């Protein structure tokens, strides 16, 4: 089913995760409008969507850096990315 783009199962799972996060944000926005804005260590007001974008963008850079410096497997990069997500959602 995924042969048309030579996707692998992990690649498909990443896309499912991203679209799942967007769906969850849409649900939360309908349930509690406003995006839960708050000031963090960046000194700017961020909403849930901003924090999701910062988390995903940071994860991409972490994984690319890990791949460039250490190669595969990417488990170390995944661990750092999880710590990054927790940091962004708690502090930013």
N, CA, C and O atoms as a GROMACS GRO file, in nm:
protein
  368
    1UNK      N    1   0.081  -0.119   0.000
    1UNK     CA    2   0.000   0.000   0.000
    1UNK      C    3   0.087   0.127   0.000
    1UNK      O    4   0.048   0.228  -0.058
    2UNK      N    5   0.201   0.122   0.064
    2UNK     CA    6   0.287   0.240   0.071
    2UNK      C    7   0.397   0.238  -0.034
    2UNK      O    8   0.488   0.321  -0.029
    3UNK      N    9   0.392   0.145  -0.128
    3UNK     CA   10   0.498   0.131  -0.228
    3UNK      C   11   0.507   0.246  -0.327
    3UNK      O   12   0.613   0.269  -0.385
    4UNK      N   13   0.398   0.320  -0.347
    4UNK     CA   14   0.398   0.425  -0.448
    4UNK      C   15   0.497   0.536  -0.415
    4UNK      O   16   0.539   0.608  -0.505
    5UNK      N   17   0.536   0.551  -0.288
    5UNK     CA   18   0.632   0.653  -0.250
    5UNK      C   19   0.753   0.593  -0.180
    5UNK      O   20   0.835   0.666  -0.125
    6UNK      N   21   0.763   0.463  -0.181
    6UNK     CA   22   0.873   0.392  -0.114
    6UNK      C   23   0.880   0.430   0.034
    6UNK      O   24   0.989   0.445   0.089
    7UNK      N   25   0.765   0.446   0.096
    7UNK     CA   26   0.759   0.476   0.238
    7UNK      C   27   0.789   0.352   0.320
    7UNK      O   28   0.769   0.238   0.276
    8UNK      N   29   0.838   0.376   0.439
    8UNK     CA   30   0.855   0.268   0.534
    8UNK      C   31   0.751   0.286   0.643
    8UNK      O   32   0.687   0.391   0.652
    9UNK      N   33   0.733   0.186   0.724
    9UNK     CA   34   0.637   0.195   0.834
    9UNK      C   35   0.673   0.308   0.930
    9UNK      O   36   0.584   0.382   0.969
   10UNK      N   37   0.800   0.325   0.970
   10UNK     CA   38   0.832   0.438   1.059
   10UNK      C   39   0.799   0.574   0.997
   10UNK      O   40   0.754   0.664   1.068
   11UNK      N   41   0.820   0.590   0.866
   11UNK     CA   42   0.786   0.716   0.802
   11UNK      C   43   0.636   0.739   0.807
   11UNK      O   44   0.592   0.850   0.836
   12UNK      N   45   0.559   0.638   0.779
   12UNK     CA   46   0.414   0.650   0.785
   12UNK      C   47   0.368   0.683   0.927
   12UNK      O   48   0.276   0.762   0.945
   13UNK      N   49   0.432   0.623   1.027
   13UNK     CA   50   0.395   0.650   1.167
   13UNK      C   51   0.424   0.795   1.205
   13UNK      O   52   0.348   0.855   1.283
   14UNK      N   53   0.531   0.852   1.153
   14UNK     CA   54   0.561   0.993   1.180
   14UNK      C   55   0.449   1.081   1.127
   14UNK      O   56   0.403   1.172   1.196
   15UNK      N   57   0.406   1.055   1.004
   15UNK     CA   58   0.298   1.134   0.947
   15UNK      C   59   0.167   1.114   1.022
   15UNK      O   60   0.093   1.210   1.044
   16UNK      N   61   0.138   0.992   1.062
   16UNK     CA   62   0.018   0.967   1.142
   16UNK      C   63   0.026   1.044   1.273
   16UNK      O   64  -0.074   1.100   1.318
   17UNK      N   65   0.144   1.046   1.336
   17UNK     CA   66   0.162   1.119   1.461
   17UNK      C   67   0.139   1.269   1.441
   17UNK      O   68   0.069   1.332   1.520
   18UNK      N   69   0.198   1.326   1.336
   18UNK     CA   70   0.183   1.470   1.312
   18UNK      C   71   0.037   1.506   1.287
   18UNK      O   72  -0.015   1.601   1.345
   19UNK      N   73  -0.030   1.430   1.200
   19UNK     CA   74  -0.170   1.459   1.172
   19UNK      C   75  -0.258   1.431   1.293
   19UNK      O   76  -0.359   1.499   1.312
   20UNK      N   77  -0.222   1.334   1.374
   20UNK     CA   78  -0.294   1.310   1.499
   20UNK      C   79  -0.280   1.427   1.595
   20UNK      O   80  -0.377   1.465   1.661
   21UNK      N   81  -0.160   1.486   1.602
   21UNK     CA   82  -0.140   1.604   1.687
   21UNK      C   83  -0.223   1.722   1.638
   21UNK      O   84  -0.282   1.795   1.718
   22UNK      N   85  -0.229   1.739   1.506
   22UNK     CA   86  -0.309   1.848   1.451
   22UNK      C   87  -0.458   1.825   1.480
   22UNK      O   88  -0.530   1.919   1.514
   23UNK      N   89  -0.503   1.701   1.469
   23UNK     CA   90  -0.642   1.669   1.502
   23UNK      C   91  -0.671   1.693   1.649
   23UNK      O   92  -0.778   1.744   1.684
   24UNK      N   93  -0.578   1.655   1.736
   24UNK     CA   94  -0.594   1.679   1.879
   24UNK      C   95  -0.601   1.829   1.909
   24UNK      O   96  -0.682   1.872   1.991
   25UNK      N   97  -0.517   1.908   1.843
   25UNK     CA   98  -0.521   2.053   1.863
   25UNK      C   99  -0.654   2.111   1.815
   25UNK      O  100  -0.708   2.202   1.879
   26UNK      N  101  -0.707   2.060   1.704
   26UNK     CA  102  -0.837   2.107   1.655
   26UNK      C  103  -0.946   2.075   1.757
   26UNK      O  104  -1.031   2.159   1.786
   27UNK      N  105  -0.943   1.954   1.812
   27UNK     CA  106  -1.040   1.915   1.915
   27UNK      C  107  -1.029   2.005   2.038
   27UNK      O  108  -1.130   2.051   2.091
   28UNK      N  109  -0.907   2.029   2.083
   28UNK     CA  110  -0.887   2.114   2.201
   28UNK      C  111  -0.930   2.258   2.175
   28UNK      O  112  -0.980   2.325   2.266
   29UNK      N  113  -0.911   2.306   2.054
   29UNK     CA  114  -0.951   2.443   2.020
   29UNK      C  115  -1.102   2.457   2.022
   29UNK      O  116  -1.155   2.561   2.063
   30UNK      N  117  -1.173   2.354   1.977
   30UNK     CA  118  -1.319   2.357   1.982
   30UNK      C  119  -1.365   2.349   2.127
   30UNK      O  120  -1.459   2.418   2.167
   31UNK      N  121  -1.299   2.266   2.205
   31UNK     CA  122  -1.339   2.245   2.346
   31UNK      C  123  -1.306   2.366   2.433
   31UNK      O  124  -1.390   2.411   2.510
   32UNK      N  125  -1.184   2.418   2.421
   32UNK     CA  126  -1.142   2.536   2.498
   32UNK      C  127  -1.075   2.635   2.404
   32UNK      O  128  -0.953   2.629   2.385
   33UNK      N  129  -1.153   2.726   2.344
   33UNK     CA  130  -1.096   2.820   2.248
   33UNK      C  131  -0.991   2.912   2.311
   33UNK      O  132  -0.992   2.937   2.431
   34UNK      N  133  -0.902   2.961   2.228
   34UNK     CA  134  -0.803   3.056   2.274
   34UNK      C  135  -0.661   3.005   2.271
   34UNK      O  136  -0.568   3.085   2.274
   35UNK      N  137  -0.642   2.877   2.265
   35UNK     CA  138  -0.508   2.821   2.251
   35UNK      C  139  -0.423   2.824   2.374
   35UNK      O  140  -0.304   2.794   2.366
   36UNK      N  141  -0.478   2.859   2.490
   36UNK     CA  142  -0.402   2.857   2.615
   36UNK      C  143  -0.273   2.938   2.605
   36UNK      O  144  -0.164   2.884   2.628
   37UNK      N  145  -0.282   3.068   2.569
   37UNK     CA  146  -0.158   3.147   2.556
   37UNK      C  147  -0.088   3.165   2.690
   37UNK      O  148  -0.152   3.180   2.794
   38UNK      N  149   0.045   3.163   2.685
   38UNK     CA  150   0.124   3.186   2.806
   38UNK      C  151   0.262   3.238   2.768
   38UNK      O  152   0.309   3.219   2.656
   39UNK      N  153   0.326   3.303   2.865
   39UNK     CA  154   0.461   3.355   2.846
   39UNK      C  155   0.559   3.253   2.903
   39UNK      O  156   0.541   3.203   3.014
   40UNK      N  157   0.663   3.224   2.827
   40UNK     CA  158   0.763   3.129   2.871
   40UNK      C  159   0.901   3.192   2.870
   40UNK      O  160   0.914   3.314   2.878
   41UNK      N  161   1.003   3.108   2.862
   41UNK     CA  162   1.140   3.159   2.868
   41UNK      C  163   1.180   3.232   2.741
   41UNK      O  164   1.280   3.304   2.740
   42UNK      N  165   1.103   3.214   2.632
   42UNK     CA  166   1.134   3.288   2.510
   42UNK      C  167   1.098   3.436   2.521
   42UNK      O  168   1.146   3.518   2.442
   43UNK      N  169   1.013   3.470   2.618
   43UNK     CA  170   0.973   3.608   2.636
   43UNK      C  171   0.861   3.650   2.543
   43UNK      O  172   0.829   3.769   2.535
   44UNK      N  173   0.801   3.555   2.472
   44UNK     CA  174   0.689   3.585   2.385
   44UNK      C  175   0.569   3.501   2.428
   44UNK      O  176   0.585   3.400   2.496
   45UNK      N  177   0.452   3.543   2.387
   45UNK     CA  178   0.332   3.468   2.418
   45UNK      C  179   0.316   3.356   2.314
   45UNK      O  180   0.314   3.383   2.194
   46UNK      N  181   0.304   3.233   2.360
   46UNK     CA  182   0.287   3.120   2.270
   46UNK      C  183   0.156   3.048   2.301
   46UNK      O  184   0.110   3.046   2.415
   47UNK      N  185   0.098   2.991   2.197
   47UNK     CA  186  -0.023   2.910   2.212
   47UNK      C  187   0.013   2.764   2.194
   47UNK      O  188   0.128   2.729   2.169
   48UNK      N  189  -0.087   2.678   2.206
   48UNK     CA  190  -0.064   2.534   2.186
   48UNK      C  191  -0.008   2.507   2.046
   48UNK      O  192   0.084   2.426   2.030
   49UNK      N  193  -0.063   2.573   1.946
   49UNK     CA  194  -0.016   2.554   1.809
   49UNK      C  195   0.129   2.597   1.791
   49UNK      O  196   0.206   2.531   1.723
   50UNK      N  197   0.165   2.709   1.854
   50UNK     CA  198   0.303   2.756   1.848
   50UNK      C  199   0.398   2.654   1.911
   50UNK      O  200   0.505   2.625   1.856
   51UNK      N  201   0.358   2.601   2.025
   51UNK     CA  202   0.443   2.502   2.093
   51UNK      C  203   0.454   2.373   2.013
   51UNK      O  204   0.560   2.310   2.012
   52UNK      N  205   0.346   2.332   1.946
   52UNK     CA  206   0.353   2.214   1.861
   52UNK      C  207   0.450   2.238   1.745
   52UNK      O  208   0.532   2.152   1.714
   53UNK      N  209   0.441   2.356   1.682
   53UNK     CA  210   0.530   2.388   1.570
   53UNK      C  211   0.675   2.391   1.616
   53UNK      O  212   0.762   2.335   1.548
   54UNK      N  213   0.703   2.454   1.728
   54UNK     CA  214   0.840   2.462   1.781
   54UNK      C  215   0.891   2.321   1.814
   54UNK      O  216   1.007   2.289   1.788
   55UNK      N  217   0.805   2.237   1.870
   55UNK     CA  218   0.843   2.100   1.904
   55UNK      C  219   0.878   2.019   1.780
   55UNK      O  220   0.981   1.951   1.776
   56UNK      N  221   0.792   2.025   1.679
   56UNK     CA  222   0.816   1.947   1.557
   56UNK      C  223   0.940   1.998   1.485
   56UNK      O  224   1.023   1.918   1.441
   57UNK      N  225   0.954   2.130   1.473
   57UNK     CA  226   1.070   2.186   1.404
   57UNK      C  227   1.199   2.150   1.476
   57UNK      O  228   1.298   2.114   1.413
   58UNK      N  229   1.199   2.160   1.609
   58UNK     CA  230   1.317   2.122   1.686
   58UNK      C  231   1.350   1.974   1.671
   58UNK      O  232   1.468   1.937   1.664
   59UNK      N  233   1.247   1.889   1.668
   59UNK     CA  234   1.269   1.746   1.650
   59UNK      C  235   1.334   1.716   1.516
   59UNK      O  236   1.424   1.632   1.507
   60UNK      N  237   1.291   1.785   1.412
   60UNK     CA  238   1.352   1.766   1.279
   60UNK      C  239   1.500   1.800   1.284
   60UNK      O  240   1.583   1.725   1.233
   61UNK      N  241   1.533   1.913   1.344
   61UNK     CA  242   1.674   1.953   1.352
   61UNK      C  243   1.755   1.857   1.439
   61UNK      O  244   1.869   1.826   1.406
   62UNK      N  245   1.698   1.810   1.548
   62UNK     CA  246   1.768   1.714   1.635
   62UNK      C  247   1.795   1.585   1.559
   62UNK      O  248   1.907   1.532   1.565
   63UNK      N  249   1.696   1.534   1.488
   63UNK     CA  250   1.714   1.408   1.415
   63UNK      C  251   1.814   1.424   1.301
   63UNK      O  252   1.896   1.334   1.278
   64UNK      N  253   1.809   1.535   1.230
   64UNK     CA  254   1.906   1.557   1.123
   64UNK      C  255   2.048   1.570   1.179
   64UNK      O  256   2.142   1.517   1.120
   65UNK      N  257   2.063   1.640   1.291
   65UNK     CA  258   2.195   1.653   1.353
   65UNK      C  259   2.246   1.516   1.399
   65UNK      O  260   2.363   1.483   1.378
   66UNK      N  261   2.158   1.437   1.461
   66UNK     CA  262   2.199   1.304   1.505
   66UNK      C  263   2.240   1.218   1.387
   66UNK      O  264   2.342   1.148   1.391
   67UNK      N  265   2.162   1.223   1.281
   67UNK     CA  266   2.192   1.144   1.162
   67UNK      C  267   2.325   1.187   1.101
   67UNK      O  268   2.402   1.103   1.056
   68UNK      N  269   2.351   1.318   1.098
   68UNK     CA  270   2.476   1.367   1.041
   68UNK      C  271   2.597   1.336   1.127
   68UNK      O  272   2.705   1.311   1.074
   69UNK      N  273   2.581   1.339   1.259
   69UNK     CA  274   2.694   1.318   1.349
   69UNK      C  275   2.719   1.172   1.383
   69UNK      O  276   2.834   1.128   1.391
   70UNK      N  277   2.611   1.095   1.403
   70UNK     CA  278   2.625   0.958   1.451
   70UNK      C  279   2.572   0.853   1.356
   70UNK      O  280   2.608   0.735   1.368
   71UNK      N  281   2.489   0.891   1.262
   71UNK     CA  282   2.429   0.793   1.172
   71UNK      C  283   2.315   0.719   1.239
   71UNK      O  284   2.253   0.767   1.334
   72UNK      N  285   2.289   0.600   1.188
   72UNK     CA  286   2.181   0.520   1.245
   72UNK      C  287   2.237   0.426   1.350
   72UNK      O  288   2.356   0.398   1.346
   73UNK      N  289   2.159   0.378   1.443
   73UNK     CA  290   2.017   0.400   1.467
   73UNK      C  291   1.990   0.536   1.531
   73UNK      O  292   2.080   0.600   1.585
   74UNK      N  293   1.865   0.578   1.525
   74UNK     CA  294   1.828   0.712   1.571
   74UNK      C  295   1.770   0.714   1.713
   74UNK      O  296   1.705   0.811   1.752
   75UNK      N  297   1.791   0.609   1.789
   75UNK     CA  298   1.732   0.603   1.924
   75UNK      C  299   1.783   0.715   2.014
   75UNK      O  300   1.707   0.769   2.094
   76UNK      N  301   1.910   0.750   2.003
   76UNK     CA  302   1.964   0.860   2.084
   76UNK      C  303   1.899   0.992   2.048
   76UNK      O  304   1.864   1.072   2.135
   77UNK      N  305   1.882   1.016   1.918
   77UNK     CA  306   1.815   1.137   1.873
   77UNK      C  307   1.670   1.141   1.918
   77UNK      O  308   1.618   1.247   1.952
   78UNK      N  309   1.604   1.024   1.918
   78UNK     CA  310   1.466   1.018   1.965
   78UNK      C  311   1.457   1.053   2.113
   78UNK      O  312   1.366   1.124   2.156
   79UNK      N  313   1.552   1.005   2.192
   79UNK     CA  314   1.554   1.038   2.334
   79UNK      C  315   1.571   1.187   2.357
   79UNK      O  316   1.502   1.246   2.441
   80UNK      N  317   1.661   1.249   2.283
   80UNK     CA  318   1.682   1.393   2.294
   80UNK      C  319   1.557   1.468   2.249
   80UNK      O  320   1.520   1.569   2.309
   81UNK      N  321   1.492   1.420   2.144
   81UNK     CA  322   1.370   1.484   2.093
   81UNK      C  323   1.257   1.477   2.196
   81UNK      O  324   1.181   1.573   2.210
   82UNK      N  325   1.246   1.366   2.266
   82UNK     CA  326   1.142   1.354   2.368
   82UNK      C  327   1.168   1.454   2.481
   82UNK      O  328   1.075   1.519   2.529
   83UNK      N  329   1.293   1.466   2.522
   83UNK     CA  330   1.329   1.566   2.625
   83UNK      C  331   1.297   1.706   2.573
   83UNK      O  332   1.248   1.790   2.648
   84UNK      N  333   1.324   1.732   2.445
   84UNK     CA  334   1.293   1.862   2.383
   84UNK      C  335   1.142   1.890   2.389
   84UNK      O  336   1.102   2.002   2.423
   85UNK      N  337   1.059   1.791   2.357
   85UNK     CA  338   0.914   1.810   2.361
   85UNK      C  339   0.868   1.845   2.502
   85UNK      O  340   0.789   1.937   2.521
   86UNK      N  341   0.918   1.772   2.602
   86UNK     CA  342   0.879   1.800   2.740
   86UNK      C  343   0.921   1.941   2.778
   86UNK      O  344   0.844   2.014   2.840
   87UNK      N  345   1.043   1.982   2.742
   87UNK     CA  346   1.092   2.116   2.772
   87UNK      C  347   1.003   2.222   2.707
   87UNK      O  348   0.964   2.319   2.772
   88UNK      N  349   0.971   2.205   2.580
   88UNK     CA  350   0.891   2.305   2.508
   88UNK      C  351   0.752   2.317   2.571
   88UNK      O  352   0.703   2.428   2.590
   89UNK      N  353   0.689   2.206   2.602
   89UNK     CA  354   0.553   2.211   2.654
   89UNK      C  355   0.546   2.258   2.800
   89UNK      O  356   0.441   2.302   2.846
   90UNK      N  357   0.657   2.248   2.872
   90UNK     CA  358   0.658   2.294   3.012
   90UNK      C  359   0.710   2.437   3.026
   90UNK      O  360   0.661   2.512   3.111
   91UNK      N  361   0.808   2.477   2.945
   91UNK     CA  362   0.878   2.604   2.969
   91UNK      C  363   0.854   2.712   2.865
   91UNK      O  364   0.868   2.830   2.896
   92UNK      N  365   0.819   2.675   2.743
   92UNK     CA  366   0.812   2.776   2.636
   92UNK      C  367   0.676   2.840   2.629
   92UNK      O  368   0.653   2.927   2.545
   0.00000   0.00000   0.00000
